[in-house]
C-alpha cells in the first residue's frame, strides 16, 4: 500500500470542505441569509405559493399600550385562520432599534415602516424585498386601493411598503368656540380658503396687543402642512423631470408661502410646535397661546393627520369638557390634500419569502382591512369598497359619532405627504422639520424675507441634486 497516496485523499477532503465553508461565508455575508429579489412565477396561484411555516412580525407600538396592539394582533389571527399552515409570531420593538436590528440581521420577516423609513431602509440599508410580483398570484384588487396610500410605499414605481391605512390630512376643531362666535359651520365639505380665513379672524380675540384666542393652530414646519400651502395656488415646487427644486422660481408657490406667513403675522394662525424658532414681537404676541395640546381651549382648528392621534386628542378635549369634531382641510384655489400611509415591509433576507409577502399583502384584502380597522388603535381603511362602512368609526372608544367620513372625502385630491416620496432622501433631508422651522421662523421673526430664506433652501437642494446626478 502506498502511504503517500493515502495522505492525498484526506488533504483533498479538507480542501473541499474549506472551499465549501468559504463559499457559504461569501453567500451569507457575515452570517446573513441570502437576499431575496421578490420574484415569483406569475402563472402561480395563491394555493401554489409556499404560505406555510413561521415568520416574525415586528410592530412599533408607539404608545406601548395594549389598545394600540389590538389591531395588528387581530390581523395576525385573521391571517392564520385563512392560511392555517402559517404561523405569525408577533413582537413589539421600537422603530429606533430597527437600523441596528437590520444590520444584525435579526429584524422580523415583516416589520412596520412609514414612507421615510421605507426610503431609508431600501436606499441606505438595502433591506427590503419588492412585493410587486406577489400581487397577481395573491389575487389583490389594486383598483380598490386608494392611490394616495399605495404611492407612499412605492420607490421607483415598485411597491416595497404595503400600506395598512390611508392618512388624509384633516383638521380637528373646537365646536364651542364656533358656537360662541355665532358661526354656522358645515364640517362635511372643505371651506374655501378665503372664507376659512374670515372665520378664523372672527374667532381671534386680542387684548392689549396679545392674542388670547386664535382661529387656527397648524404644524406649519411639518411636511404634510407646508406642502399643501406650496401647492395650493397652482405651484409646483419639485420638478422631477429636470431634478430641481423650484420654490422661489414659482410665483404660485411663493403665493402659498406668503399666505401661510401672513396668517401668522395677522394673528389668526398659531405656528404650532415651532415657537422656539420665532423671536421678537410675533413671539410675544402669541405668549398667551400654549403649544401642543395645551391650546385646545385657545384655538378653534388644529392640525390632525393620523388616527393614532385620536385617543390623545379625544382625551384632551374631553378633559377640558370641550365639544369637538373633525372637518376637512380648507380648500385652497388648487385643492390638494397631503396624504401618507404607514404599513409593513418584508425583510429581503427572510427565510420564508412567500409567507412574509402573503402576510404583508394581506393588508390589501377585505379580510385584512376588516380585521385591522375593527379594533381599538386602528385607523382609516385604504379600500374604496369600505369607504361607506362604519365599522372603523372609532371602534372601542366613546367617539364613534364623530365626522369620520372626512377622512375619505377628498381621496381624488391627494398628494404625497413626505418629500422622500417625491425626491431622493438626500433632498428630503434638506427639508426636514427642523430646517423648515428655521426658515419659516426667520421669515415670521423678520430676520429674513421669504425669497431669501426659501431661496437658500432651494439653492442647497439644487446643488445637492446636481451632485447626485453627476456623481
N, C-alpha and C positions, 0 to 999 in steps of 0.2 A: 504493500500500500504506500502511495506517495504522500508523505506528510505535508509536503509543500502545497499540493493541490487541496488537501483537506483544510488548510487555513484560508484558501481563497474564498470558499463559499460563505463562511461567517462574515468575512470582510465585505463581500458583495451584499449580504443581507443587511449588515449595519449601514452601509452606504445607501441602500434603498430606503431603509427606514428613515434615515436622516433627510433624504430628499423629500419623502412624504411629509415629514414634520415641517420642513421649510415651506413646502407648497401650502400646507394647511395654514401656517402662520401668515403667509402672504395673502392667502384668500380671505382669512378672517380679520386681518389687520389688528394686531394687538388685542386679540381675543374677541373682537367684534364679529358679528354674523355678517354674511354677505348682503349687499344692498339689493333690495327688491325694486324692479323697474315698473311694477304695476301692470305688466302686460298680461292679458288673458284672452284666450281664443274667443272671438266674437260670435262664433256659432254655438258656444256653450249656453246652456240654460242654468237657472239658479240651482236646479236639482243636481247639475253636473259639477258645480263648484264644491271644493272641499271645505264646506262650512261645518267644521267639527273641531274638537279639541279645545284647549283653554287659551284664552287671551286675557291680558290685564288692561283694565280701563282706568286711566288716571284722570281724576277730576280735580279742578281747582275750586274748592269750596270757599268762596270769598268771605262769607260771614262766619264760617265754621259751625253753622247751626244744622241741626237735623232737618229743619224745614227746607233749607236750600238743597239738601242731599236727596230729598224725596223724588224730585223729577228725574234726575239721571238714574237713580236706582230703579224707578218704575220702568224705564226703557230697558234696563238690563233684564228685568223679569219678563217683559214682553218679548224681547228678542229670543231668550232661551226657550220660551214657550213655542215660538214659531220655528226655531231651529234647535230641537231637543238634543242634538249631538254636540252642540257647542256649549262651552262654559265660559262665562264672563266674570272675571274676578274684579270686583270694584275696590278702588283705593283712592284716598284723598292725598293730595300733595300740592303745596303752594306753588304757584306759577314761577316764583322766584327760584325754585330749585330745578326747574326744567333744563336750563342750559347745562348745568353740572351733570344732571342725570343723563342727558343726551350724550354728552362726552364720555360718560362712564358706560353707556350702553345699557342702562337699566331702567329707562323710561318705559311707561306702559306701551303696549302694542297700539292702543288708541288713546290719545290724550287731548285735553282741552287746548284751544287756541283762540285768539282774536286775530283780526286781519294783520295787525302789525307783527304779532308773533309768527304768524304763518310766513310772512315775507322773510323774517329773520331766520327762522329755522330751515327754510328752504335755501335761501341765498347764501347765508353765512355758515350754517351748520350742515347743510346737505343731509337733512334728516327726514325728509318727508317723501312718501310714496304717492305718485299721482293716481287718481281714482277714476279717471275718465273711462278706462277700458272695462270697468265693472258695471257701468250704468246700464248698458244693454242687457247683459246676462242677468242682472238683478231686476230687470223689467221696471226701471224707475221712470215715471212720467215727469220728465223735466219741464214740460209745458205747464205743469201745475205748480211749479216752484217760482216764487217771486224772483225776478231777475236781480233786484237790488240785493237780495240775500246771497244769491249764487255768486255775484260779482265779487263779494267780499272774500270769497275763498279761492278765487282764480289768480293764477300767476302766469303771464304769457299765454293766456287763453286756456290753460289747463286747470282742472279742479284738484286742489290739494286739501282745502278745508271744507268739510261738509257742514253747512250751517244748521244750527238747531232751532233758530228763530230769526225773525226779521226785526230790526231795531229802528223804526221810523221816528225821527225826531219830532217831538210834540212839546207842548207846554202844560204845566200843571198850574192851577190858579186858585186864588183865594176868592171864593164866592161872596163872602161877607163884604169885602172891600167894594166889589162891583155894586152890590145891593145898596150899600151906604151912600155910594156916589150916584145912585139912581140910574145906573146904566143898564139898559136891556141888552143882554149879550147872548148871541147864538153860538154855542160851543160845538155845533155839528159841522160847520163849514169854516174854511180859512178866512179870517178877516183881512180885507185888502190893507196893504201896508200903511197908507196914509190915514185910513180910518183907525187902524190899530194905534198909530202914534197919537192921534187925537184922544182916544180912550185913555191911553197911558198918561197923557198930560192932564186930563181931567182928574185922575186919581192921585196925582202928585201933590203933596202938601209941603209947603216951605214956610219956615218961620225963622226970622232973624238971620236969613242967609243960609240956613241949614235945612236939609231935606229930612222931613220926619216920616214921609211915606212916598214911595215912588211906584210908577206903573209897572215896571218890569225889572227883573233881575236875570241876567244871562251870563253864561260862562263864555265870554267873548274870545278868550285866548284858546278855547278848545276847538279843534278842527271841525267837528260837526256844525258848530255855530258860525264861526267866521267864514267858512266856505259858502254857507248859504247867502251871506251878505256879498261875498265876492262874485257870486253867480247871479244874484238877484236882479240885476239891471241889465242882463244880457251879456255880461262879460265872460271871458274865458281866460283864466289865469294860468293854465298849464297848456302848452302846445306840445302834445306827444309826438306829432309828426316831425317837427323840427327840433324837438328835445330842448324846449325853452320854457322858462317861467316868464309870464307877461303881465305882471301886476300893474306896474306904473305905465306900461305901454298901452294900456286899455283904459279909455275914459269911462267905460261902463263898469269895469272892476273898481276903479277909484271912486265912482259914484257910490257903490256899495260900501266901500271903506269909509267914506265920509258920512254916510247915513248912520253907520254904526258909531263912529266917533261923536257925531253931533248929538245922538241920543244921550250919550253920557254927559256931554257939555251942557245940554239943555236941562239935565237933572231928572229926566223921567226914566232913564235906563241905568241901572246899577251894574257896574262891571264885576260880577261875582268871581271870587277866587283869584283876583289879581290886584287887590288894593295895595299890596306891598310894592307893586311896580309903579304906583302913582304917587306924585308929590304935589305940594302946593295947594292952591285954593280949591281945586276939584276934590282932592282927598279930604280936606277939611269940610267941604260941603256935604259929604256923604258919611260923616262920622257917626251920625245917629242911626245909620242903617247897618245892622250887624251882618257879618258874612255868613255864607253857607246856609244851613237850615235855620239859623237864628233869625233870618229876616222874613220868615213865613208870615208874620203878622204885620210886616212893614212894607211888603211889596205884593202886587197882585199876581203877575205872571212870572213863572220861573221855568228855567230850562229843565226838561225831563226827556231822557233819551232811552233809558233801558229799564225794562220792567223789574229788573233785580233791585231797582231803587224803590219799588212800591212800598215795601214794609217800612223802610226808613222814613220816607216822605209821609206815608199814611199815618204812622205813629206820631210823627212830628206835628202834623196838623191837628190830629185828634187830641193830643196832649194840651194844645192851646185852645181846644174847643172851637176850631175854625172849620167851617164847611168848605170843601174843596172838590175839584173835579179836573178832568183833562180837556184840552182843546187843541186844535191843530196849530202848528206854527203859522204865523201870519203869511199872507200871500203877497210876496214881492212882485214887481211887474213881470219878471221871468220866474214863475213859481218853480221852486226846487226844494226838495226835502232831503236832507242828509240822512243816509241810511247805512247802517252797519249790520253785521251779524257776527256772533261768536259761534263756535262749533267745535268740531273734532277732526283731528288729523290722524293719519296712520304712520307710525314709525317705519322707515324704509328698511330697517333691519329686523322686522318682525319674523318670527319663525312660522307664523300662521297667517300669510297674507290674505287668503280667501276669507277666512273668518273675520279678520280685522277689517277688511274692506266692506264686507257684508254688514258688520255691526255699525260702522260709520255711516254707510249709506242707508241704513235702517231709519235714520233720522229724516230721510226724504220720503218716507212712506206714510200712508194714513195711520197705520198701526203705531209707528214710532212717534209721530206727532201727537196723537191722542194720548199715548202713554206718558209722554213728557209734559204736555201742556195741561193735563187734567190734575196736576199736583201743585201743592204749595211750592213756591220757589221756581215756578215755570215762567214763561214769557209769552210772546205773540207767535202763533203758528205761521209757518212760512209757506203753507199750501193755499193756493187761491180757493180751493174747494172747501176750506174750513173757515173762510172769512165771515160767513154769516152764522157760524155756530157760536154758542155761548159758553161752552164748557171751559174755556180758557179765561173767562172773566173773573180774575182774582180768586181762583179756587183756594178754599181753605182759609180765606180771610173774611172780614166783615165789610169789604168794599166791593162786593160783586155788582153793585148798582151803578158804578161809575161809567163814564163815557168811553168804553174800551174800543168802540168802533173807530175812534180817531186814529188808532194805531195801524189801520189798514185802509184809511180813507184816500190817500194820495199815492198809492204804490206806483202809479204811472209817472209820477214826478220825481222819483228817487234818483239820487246822485251819490257817488261814493263818499263815504263818511271820513275816511282817513287818507292822508296824502300817499301813504305807502301802497294804496290800491291804484294809484294813478302814475306814480313816478318811482324811480329807483330809491332804495332805502336811504342811500346817502343824501338824496334830495329831501326826502321826508324828514330826516333828522334836522335839517336846517330850519324847518317849520315846526319844530317841537312846541309844546305848550309854553315852555319857558321862554323860547325865542319870540313867540308871538306875544306873550305877555309883556315882554320887554319893549317890543316895537310899539304895540298899542299903548302901553303905559307912557312912553315918551311923547307920543302924539297928544294924548289926553293931558299930560302934565305941561305941554307947551315947550318942551326942550328940543323937539324936532317936529318938522311938518311931516304930513303923511307921505308926500312924494319922496322925501329924503329917507325916512325910516324904512318904508317898504321898498324903496329903490335899492337900499343897501342889502336887504334880504334877496332881492331879485338878482342883483349882481353876483352875490356869493353863490347862489344856486346855479346860475348860468355858467359861472367859471367851473364849478364842480362838475356840472353836466358835460361840459366840453372835455374836461379831463377824462371822464368816464367813457366818452365816445371815442376819444383818440388814444386812450391808454391801453 
